[in-house]
């Protein structure tokens, strides 16, 4: 929700730069880009975004959640005297999607007639700005994070040294280098809005091969996997919806373990994958109208 609110501000600023009078947002509708975007107006937009994303979800939301959303947007805009405030930045692109195919031998896959081709890398980048509006040879990607600066899998703090090898940031650098090969210098900044602040990576062209090697190793691991391993952690019971809930109340019959306890959705899916295979579970457990395997931009419902 905080990301969406910041995205709207970035698109407003980009429209101003392009001399446009209004934008059409998928949530807020038509917006006058030349309006006076005071703190109260931005908070009002944040409330509308919050309402849109929470009105049809089974989670329980409180006024504190809305307050946290507003505070995250405020902190992002005020960090270092507005250095990463979209309204004060020279916007190059906002919520830029990418879809890059690697037509290289290592990226080939073949899982049958309908599943052949090359690895394709898809994603969306929060914000790309021009640090110096008079120099188009330098781009900076800004990735907003509302959580803590830690690796949730290991609990380790994400220091500058750790982030130098962060897969997401390396992939972002690879994507920007592919989309804009003429750009001489690309900075990748991760802004921990509610935690440690901003850390900027100054990658070079040598890091492109490093990013590809990382992708290659992960891709080969996935290709060689026949049964995904269930990675059980505190995240399952505390955060993950499928780890906290069962299939009770749905069209899928809930199952029990050997002690009579109803399995969580995650546990039941693992059991069925082992007994019937991944294709069977994908077919039987996919919600009607939903397609598994197609990328959607963040926030799309």
Secondary structure, 3 states (H helix, E strand, C coil): CHHHHHHHHHHHHHHHHCCCCEEEECCCEEEECCCCCCHHHHHHHHHHHHHHHHCCCCCCCCHHHHHHHHHHHHHHHHHHHCCCCHHHCCEEEEEEEEEEECCCHHHEEECCCCCEEECEEEEEEEEEECCCCCCCCEEEEEEEECCCCECCCCCCECCHHHHCCCHHHHHHHHHHHHHCCCCCEEEEEEEECCCCEEEEECCCCHHHHHHHHHHHHHHHHHHCCCCCCCCCCHHHHHCCHHHHCCCCCCCCCCCECCCCCECCHHHHHHHHHHHHCHHHHHHHHCCCCCCCCCCCCCCCC
